[in-house]
Amino acid sequence: MSQPGNRPPVVLPLVAQAFQLLGRYVEGSPYGSGHINDTFVITMDQAGRPVRYLLQRINDRVFKNVPALMENIQRVTDHALSAGAKGDASDSRRVLTLVRTREGAAWHQDPQGGFWRCYLFIENARTHDLVENARQAFEAARAFGEFQRMLVDLRGPRLHETIPGFHNTRSRFEALSRAISADRAGRVHAVGAEIEFALARERMAGVVLDLMARGEMPERITHNDTKFNNVMLDDTTSQAVCVIDLDTVMPGSALYDFGDMVRSATNSAAEDEPDASKVTMRMDIFEGLVAGYTASAGVFLNAAERAHLAFAGKLITYEIGLRFLTDHLEGDVYFKTKRQGHNLDRCRTQFALVASIERQEGEMQGLVERVLKAHPVQRASAEGGA
């Protein structure tokens, strides 16, 4: 059982008592393979029937303002349940459902200062780490697009930025420039090719930011971590059931989410593959992503968003490459590494994927345009606004 920092051992029955859970506590154990929060599955006996829940201890060293984070999640899940409600039991499988504390709050703080939340456990569905085929890509992209669609009309104050500037590519480029100048770890001389690659594509960094600043591309509510393993697929049908891991849900561009899907799903190699020659952007997976995403998001995307869908994958891949290269030059101070040059391998893989996208960009753009013909621009969406 992982214990972040110096946290005391977990007493799950005591934590469970803080939430509105009926019945008798039976058992609990660690669950999943997440690296940020501590997740447990617990079983309650409710009139002789076992019912499972997820308890999560939120890592407040990563997320500095847990109340703000949980306010985001509460607003988003409540609205998504309302927006997509069918009035049947399937609702609690399609959207994460928070279980409130006995005082009615969305989170609980234990006597040692730990922050906890509780969700209904989604049965008969699971996550997968790798995209194996275009159908899986379609399902994941459809789910993330549907997640965005349900939140298009969320009213009220702007959501909190749980990680400020998370996808500000211009800021990421500026951070790299500072790392090059400082050369803190004495590594600049050995990465001339990577630095040249990054500097030659500086213009990309401001494309989406400038469109948003001019009001041509609206701010949306976005997930910001659209990896394949953040969608649960039904065990029987393999259809997408629910988008999970909502800690980074905050304001952003719809393109950030689609771009990160392209980055994480289409790569033919592992993110840290030492041999960058193995990296290529898989067109069949990209096609699945486009078809799935536009099937749900096509009803609200405006003209500028549509025009830059093919570009989005290149942008986010470039951005993540900048971050890996920056961390390498600073001495591997942010991302965890397992070997010498680990961040440099990651950077080279991302830049190789950028290069592969550039070689196929014309075909990608043509594919997007063909698919989007089935989803005419809606007037309200074309005028912007989330």
Order of alpha helices (4+ residues) and beta strands (2+ residues): alpha-beta-beta-beta-alpha-alpha-beta-beta-beta-alpha-alpha-alpha-alpha-beta-beta-beta-beta-alpha-alpha-alpha-alpha-alpha-alpha
